[in-house]
Amino acid sequence: MALMHRQLRGHHGSDARTALAAPTVLPRRAYRQLAGHHTVDITSSRRHFLQQLVGATLLVHTQSVSLSSATLAASDRAGEVSTSTSPHGSNPLDPPTYVTATGRIVAIGDLHGDLDKAVEALKLGRVISVSDEGEVAWVGDDTIVVQLGDVLDRGDVEIGIVNLLRYLDVEARKCGGAVFMLNGNHESLNVCGDFRYVTPGAFAESALYAGLSESDLKDWQLVAKVRYSLFKPGGDLAKEFARNPTVLVVNDTVFAHGGLLPIHVEYGIERLNSEVAAWMRGDQQPDGNKCPPPFLAMGDANSVMWNRTLSKERFATPYERYHACRALQQALAKVRGKRLVVGHTPQLSGVNCECENQVWRIDVGMSYGVLNRPVQVLEISPGEDGQAKVRIIRNMPTSSQSSYDDDDLSIASTI
């Protein structure tokens, strides 16, 4: 199978610091060969493909890639809008919190191991092309893509999606764009060792990534132990997810997997990002203990990753709606944001907004492991009057064409 550029050699036994600038690659035929994969069993040929897809390595840290028009602005803006109650670390491996975009922003909801839908969403957002041979290319210019988290669980191709998004991030930054992934509750579950939603195919994928042979896949205990070693704090894949923000602010749009409450911004979103990253990397505290996960990021139903307050398609009472929208206004004001974009909770009506367009809910359950619904993405474009234009882009299920014109959209608003 041909590769886009080159197949990386495995580095699992080496110091990750030696691979900081290594680029991620994706097999040319990844999308084409996985078309219709949800109807195929995990056969020998399928495993062979997965081995080629993930058998090299992930991009461990592309810190050497510079941004041009997509400028990481944390150092400039943190003093203006940070609400941290105590100093947070300044580890250079921490993910960004504030980013400035000059072009479009495309937001993609939960993918849950469905590579087909991931590629379809990226095509729908007009940021990639796929050749007849299956080669994926970045065509989004200076667009910033934000994937809202929950790449893991419920589907068979998790690492393949991460590989694809990391590769596209490298390519996008050459054009002034970027591709960000957030951490969702399913990323945190896996780092905690909770694999209840992992499919047999995803167990096989992580085992092959770790270097096991196809015959090893018969040893269930070995496969489970290998996945745990990859995802535990300090493991290869946990360190990969440590690069993802938990909360990301692009211009005046805030992105979080589940929700954002005033208590989160009072604690400090930079601090949350730093503490989640430190936990996933397996960093040690001064007392020698491992860094714990921050409770406000993932600890309960009010945390950033688990919150569903703003995801209800119908509030039970007007008071409940008022209370939720008022809390959102307060949280956005503290980070100088105009809107919040969330995933986490599948919306049966498709992508929609609430609270006078201040929260956009974009998890449509597109993965075949969830609802297998048609793909929809959110586009935020700079307006001529300086105000952002927000619109839903959806695939038309009866046509090969996608819906781009405002007349074809259920919601197309300038806010």
Salt bridges, closest charged atoms under 4 A:
ASP15 OD2 - ARG17 NH2 2.54
GLU80 OE1 - ARG336 NH1 3.49
ASP94 OD1 - ARG281 NH1 3.04
ASP110 OD2 - HIS112 NE2 3.90
ASP110 OD2 - HIS257 NE2 3.92
ASP116 OD2 - HIS37 ND1 3.15
GLU135 OE1 - ARG28 NH1 2.62
ASP150 OD2 - HIS112 NE2 3.46
ASP150 OD2 - HIS257 NE2 3.13
ASP153 OD2 - HIS186 ND1 2.63
ASP156 OD2 - ARG46 NH2 3.68
GLU158 OE1 - ARG227 NH2 2.93
ASP169 OD1 - ARG173 NE 2.76
GLU171 OE2 - LYS174 NZ 2.93
ASP194 OD2 - ARG196 NH2 2.47
ASP236 OD2 - HIS12 ND1 3.17
GLU240 OE2 - ARG166 NE 2.44
GLU240 OE2 - ARG243 NH1 2.76
ASP252 OD2 - LYS338 NZ 3.98
ASP252 OD1 - ARG339 NH1 2.94
GLU275 OE2 - ARG271 NE 3.04
ASP283 OD2 - ARG281 NH2 2.77
GLU320 OE2 - LYS312 NZ 2.29
GLU354 OE1 - ARG321 NH2 2.92
GLU356 OE2 - ARG321 NH2 3.20
GLU379 OE2 - ARG104 NH1 2.62
GLU379 OE2 - ARG126 NH2 2.66
GLU379 OE1 - ARG391 NE 2.55
ASP406 OD2 - LYS389 NZ 2.70
ASP406 OD1 - ARG391 NH1 3.81
